[in-house]
Amino acid sequence: MPERSSSAGVSRPPPQATTIGALISTWHYLVEWHPNWEGTSCALFGPACSDIWFRTWGFSTLAFMALCGFVSIIVYNTVTFPPPVEQEPS
């Protein structure tokens, strides 16, 4: 996927990549809370997807933090602000 370029020269990830990352993070977060939703694919390559590496404040896990990061990127790349209005000197 090609990267989009902003007017300031900072390249941004395409929205499809961040959306896919957010969907995967959402799925992983839900599987952590409902281990019976997990299929057999996670068990083939290592620890189960429902394994919780840590949980802070009772809800914040690694998958939740990744989801927050992806959502922040999506919001940052989609919200636009109008340019400042220059006032004429009086």
Buried (B, 14 or more C-beta within 10 A) or exposed (E): EEEEEEEEEEEBBEBEBBBEBBEBBBBBBBBBEEEEEBEEEBEEEEEEBBEEEEEEEEEEBBBBEBBEBBBEBBEEBEEEEEEEEEEEEE
